Amino acid sequence: MKSEQIIYQEIKDILWSIIPPKESKIAFRGYIYDSPNQLGCHKILDDGQMELIEIPSGILLQLMYLMKDLQKCEIFSQKPWTHFKIIFLKNKMFEVDFAYIPKEDSWVNLIMKGISDLTEEEWKNTGIPKELWEERVFYKDSGQLGKLQSYFINKERREEFSNLTDDQYIYQQIAELLRSIAPSNQCNLVLSGYVKNQLSQLDFHQVMDNGQTLHIDMSSDELLTLLQLLEDLQNCKIFAKEPWTHFHITLDKDDKFKMGFSYEN
């Protein structure tokens, strides 16, 4: 296994290969769980504010797998972490911070801080259900977290899709996400690729009426959410005896969803 110093160097080399030379100070931060994961790169402005730097999807996946490797390094065996913040100053690693925040105490775009750490004023701008925030704050420092997030989130949707199996519910989520990313509601979409351990690729295209395809860009959050859904799908009971690595999804203008699978070493 790579040492943490080698991984840090690889992360630095990757980031500075895509960052404009004029940028002198950047922050690479996020969280790594089995799923979900969130990573982002920002330039730090003179006033301390941060501005997002878009990362190509292939490079984003490289960085995610490097951070997962970093979590496994022996140096962190006694002090594991889930959240990280790495500051680079003029192409040199300037500051590295880690925090262990339980998955159930985490929230999208909440980095290096748990739900239970939020004040009421901070909570108001997060989109976190109030009951969930109150539950986490109530149990803070007790060694417990309270009810699972799923108890508080999307109660109506749980009832709406209560008759679906786990894999069918994931298909529904994938279809909704693809349609939300697409440039138009009236277009045919194709998502294909493979999901393997430490190696994944996702390609998203719009299929024109003449058969030509146009690549559709995804944000880092959209890419990681899709990857998470696909990994969750791989773990569904229905695929226990017939695992898959490669997939091909079509979503037509009428929102008819089809997904094919194959297994390749």
C-alpha positions as CSV (number, residue, x, y, z in Angstrom):
1,M,0.0,0.0,0.0
2,K,1.2,3.5,-0.8
3,S,2.4,5.7,2.1
4,E,0.6,8.8,3.1
5,Q,3.4,11.0,1.7
6,I,3.3,9.4,-1.7
7,I,-0.5,9.9,-1.8
8,Y,-0.2,13.5,-0.7
9,Q,2.3,14.0,-3.5
10,E,0.0,12.4,-6.1
11,I,-2.9,14.6,-5.0
12,K,-0.7,17.7,-5.2
13,D,0.5,16.8,-8.7
14,I,-3.0,16.1,-10.0
15,L,-4.5,19.3,-8.6
16,W,-1.8,21.5,-9.8
17,S,-1.9,20.0,-13.3
18,I,-5.5,21.4,-13.7
19,I,-5.3,24.6,-11.7
20,P,-4.4,27.9,-13.5
21,P,-0.8,29.0,-12.7
22,K,-2.0,32.3,-11.4
23,E,-3.7,30.7,-8.4
24,S,-1.5,30.6,-5.4
25,K,-3.7,29.2,-2.6
26,I,-6.2,26.5,-3.0
27,A,-8.3,24.3,-0.7
28,F,-9.1,20.6,-1.4
29,R,-11.7,19.4,1.0
30,G,-14.6,17.0,1.4
31,Y,-15.7,13.8,3.1
32,I,-15.2,10.1,2.4
33,Y,-17.5,7.4,3.6
34,D,-18.4,4.1,2.0
35,S,-21.1,6.3,0.4
36,P,-21.8,9.1,-0.1
37,N,-18.6,11.0,-0.8
38,Q,-18.0,14.7,-1.6
39,L,-14.9,16.3,-2.8
40,G,-14.2,19.8,-4.0
41,C,-11.4,22.2,-4.9
42,H,-11.6,25.9,-4.3
43,K,-9.3,28.9,-4.8
44,I,-9.0,31.0,-1.7
45,L,-9.5,34.6,-2.4
46,D,-7.7,37.5,-0.6
47,D,-10.7,38.1,1.6
48,G,-10.8,34.5,2.7
49,Q,-13.8,33.6,0.6
50,M,-13.6,30.5,-1.6
51,E,-14.5,30.1,-5.2
52,L,-15.2,26.6,-6.7
53,I,-12.7,25.2,-9.3
54,E,-14.4,22.7,-11.6
55,I,-12.6,19.3,-11.7
56,P,-13.0,17.0,-14.8
57,S,-14.9,13.8,-13.9
58,G,-12.1,11.4,-14.5
59,I,-9.7,13.4,-12.3
60,L,-12.3,13.7,-9.6
61,L,-12.6,9.9,-9.4
62,Q,-8.8,9.6,-9.3
63,L,-8.8,12.0,-6.3
64,M,-11.6,10.2,-4.6
65,Y,-9.8,6.8,-4.8
66,L,-6.6,8.4,-3.5
67,M,-8.4,9.8,-0.5
68,K,-9.9,6.4,0.1
69,D,-6.3,5.0,0.0
70,L,-5.2,7.7,2.4
71,Q,-7.9,6.6,4.9
72,K,-6.4,3.1,4.9
73,C,-2.8,4.2,5.7
74,E,-1.4,2.8,8.9
75,I,-0.8,6.3,10.3
76,F,-4.6,6.7,10.6
77,S,-5.3,3.2,12.1
78,Q,-5.6,4.6,15.6
79,K,-7.2,7.9,14.6
80,P,-9.5,7.4,11.7
81,W,-11.1,10.3,9.8
82,T,-14.0,10.9,7.5
83,H,-13.6,14.7,6.7
84,F,-10.5,16.4,5.4
85,K,-9.2,19.8,4.4
86,I,-5.9,20.2,2.6
87,I,-4.5,23.7,1.9
88,F,-1.9,24.2,-0.8
89,L,0.1,27.3,-1.0
90,K,2.1,28.0,-4.2
91,N,2.2,24.3,-5.1
92,K,3.3,23.2,-1.6
93,M,1.1,21.5,1.0
94,F,0.6,24.1,3.6
95,E,-2.0,22.7,6.0
96,V,-3.7,19.4,6.5
97,D,-6.7,18.8,8.8
98,F,-8.9,15.8,9.4
99,A,-12.0,15.2,11.5
100,Y,-14.0,12.1,12.3
101,I,-17.7,12.8,11.9
102,P,-20.1,9.9,11.9
103,K,-22.0,9.4,8.6
104,E,-25.3,10.0,10.3
105,D,-24.1,13.3,11.7
106,S,-22.9,14.5,8.2
107,W,-24.8,16.5,5.6
108,V,-24.1,17.5,2.0
109,N,-21.8,20.6,1.7
110,L,-21.2,20.5,5.5
111,I,-17.4,20.0,5.6
112,M,-15.3,19.5,8.8
113,K,-18.4,19.9,10.9
114,G,-21.3,17.7,11.9
115,I,-25.0,18.5,12.1
116,S,-24.7,18.4,15.9
117,D,-22.1,21.1,15.8
118,L,-24.4,23.7,14.1
119,T,-25.8,26.6,16.0
120,E,-29.4,27.5,15.2
121,E,-28.3,30.4,12.9
122,E,-25.9,28.1,11.0
123,W,-28.6,25.4,10.7
124,K,-31.1,27.8,9.1
125,N,-29.0,28.0,5.9
126,T,-28.4,24.2,5.4
127,G,-31.7,22.7,4.3
128,I,-31.4,20.1,7.1
129,P,-34.8,19.1,8.5
130,K,-35.3,20.9,11.8
131,E,-36.3,17.7,13.6
132,L,-33.0,16.0,12.5
133,W,-30.9,19.0,13.7
134,E,-32.7,19.1,17.0
135,E,-32.2,15.3,17.4
136,R,-28.5,15.5,16.7
137,V,-28.0,18.5,19.0
138,F,-29.9,16.8,21.8
139,Y,-27.7,13.7,21.7
140,K,-24.4,15.6,21.2
141,D,-21.6,14.3,23.5
142,S,-23.9,11.5,24.7
143,G,-22.3,8.7,22.6
144,Q,-25.5,8.4,20.7
145,L,-26.9,10.0,17.6
146,G,-30.6,9.3,17.9
147,K,-32.8,8.3,15.0
148,L,-31.4,7.6,11.5
149,Q,-31.5,10.4,8.9
150,S,-33.8,8.3,6.8
151,Y,-36.5,8.7,9.6
152,F,-36.6,12.5,9.0
153,I,-35.9,12.8,5.2
154,N,-38.4,12.5,2.4
155,K,-41.3,11.0,4.5
156,E,-43.7,11.6,1.6
157,R,-41.4,10.0,-0.9
158,R,-40.9,6.9,1.3
159,E,-44.7,6.4,1.3
160,E,-44.9,7.1,-2.4
161,F,-42.3,4.4,-3.3
162,S,-43.0,2.0,-0.4
163,N,-44.1,-0.7,-2.8
164,L,-40.7,-0.7,-4.7
165,T,-37.8,-3.0,-4.1
166,D,-34.4,-1.6,-3.2
167,D,-33.2,-1.9,-6.8
168,Q,-36.4,-0.4,-8.2
169,Y,-36.1,2.6,-5.9
170,I,-32.5,3.2,-7.0
171,Y,-33.5,3.0,-10.7
172,Q,-36.1,5.7,-9.9
173,Q,-33.5,7.9,-8.2
174,I,-31.0,7.5,-11.1
175,A,-33.7,8.4,-13.7
176,E,-34.7,11.5,-11.8
177,L,-31.1,12.6,-11.4
178,L,-30.3,12.0,-15.1
179,R,-33.4,14.0,-16.2
180,S,-32.4,16.9,-13.8
181,I,-29.0,17.1,-15.4
182,A,-30.1,16.8,-19.0
183,P,-30.2,20.1,-21.0
184,S,-33.8,19.4,-22.0
185,N,-36.8,17.3,-20.8
186,Q,-37.5,16.3,-24.4
187,C,-34.3,14.3,-25.2
188,N,-33.0,10.7,-25.2
189,L,-30.3,10.1,-22.7
190,V,-27.6,7.4,-22.3
191,L,-25.4,6.8,-19.3
192,S,-22.8,4.0,-19.6
193,G,-19.6,2.9,-18.0
194,Y,-18.3,0.6,-15.3
195,V,-18.0,0.5,-11.6
196,K,-15.2,-1.5,-10.1
197,N,-13.2,-1.4,-6.9
198,Q,-10.9,1.7,-7.1
199,L,-11.8,2.1,-10.8
200,S,-14.9,3.6,-12.3
201,Q,-15.9,5.5,-15.4
202,L,-19.3,7.2,-16.3
203,D,-20.1,8.6,-19.7
204,F,-23.3,10.7,-20.1
205,H,-24.7,11.6,-23.5
206,Q,-27.7,13.1,-25.2
207,V,-28.8,11.1,-28.3
208,M,-30.0,13.4,-31.1
209,D,-32.8,12.4,-33.5
210,N,-30.2,11.8,-36.3
211,G,-28.4,9.3,-34.0
212,Q,-25.5,11.6,-33.2
213,T,-24.5,11.9,-29.5
214,L,-23.5,15.0,-27.5
215,H,-21.5,14.7,-24.3
216,I,-23.3,16.1,-21.2
217,D,-21.0,17.5,-18.5
218,M,-21.8,16.7,-14.8
219,S,-20.8,18.6,-11.7
220,S,-18.7,16.9,-9.2
221,D,-21.7,16.5,-6.8
222,E,-23.8,15.0,-9.6
223,L,-21.0,12.6,-10.6
224,L,-20.4,11.4,-7.1
225,T,-24.1,11.0,-6.4
226,L,-24.5,8.8,-9.5
227,L,-21.5,6.8,-8.6
228,Q,-23.0,6.3,-5.1
229,L,-26.3,5.1,-6.5
230,L,-24.6,2.7,-8.9
231,E,-22.5,1.3,-6.1
232,D,-25.6,0.9,-3.9
233,L,-27.3,-0.9,-6.9
234,Q,-24.4,-3.3,-7.1
235,N,-25.0,-4.2,-3.5
236,C,-28.7,-4.9,-3.9
237,K,-29.7,-8.5,-3.0
238,I,-31.0,-9.1,-6.5
239,F,-27.4,-9.0,-7.8
240,A,-25.9,-11.2,-5.1
241,K,-25.6,-14.2,-7.4
242,E,-25.2,-12.3,-10.7
243,P,-22.8,-9.4,-10.0
244,W,-22.1,-6.8,-12.6
245,T,-19.3,-4.3,-13.4
246,H,-20.4,-2.6,-16.6
247,F,-23.8,-1.0,-17.3
248,H,-25.7,0.8,-20.0
249,I,-28.7,3.0,-19.2
250,T,-31.2,4.6,-21.6
251,L,-33.8,7.1,-20.7
252,D,-36.0,8.1,-23.6
253,K,-38.1,11.2,-24.2
254,D,-41.1,9.5,-22.6
255,D,-39.0,8.7,-19.5
256,K,-38.9,5.0,-20.3
257,F,-35.9,3.7,-18.3
258,K,-33.8,0.7,-19.4
259,M,-30.6,-0.7,-17.8
260,G,-28.4,-3.5,-19.0
261,F,-25.5,-5.1,-17.2
262,S,-22.5,-7.2,-17.9
263,Y,-19.6,-8.5,-15.8
264,E,-16.0,-8.1,-16.9
265,N,-12.8,-8.6,-15.0
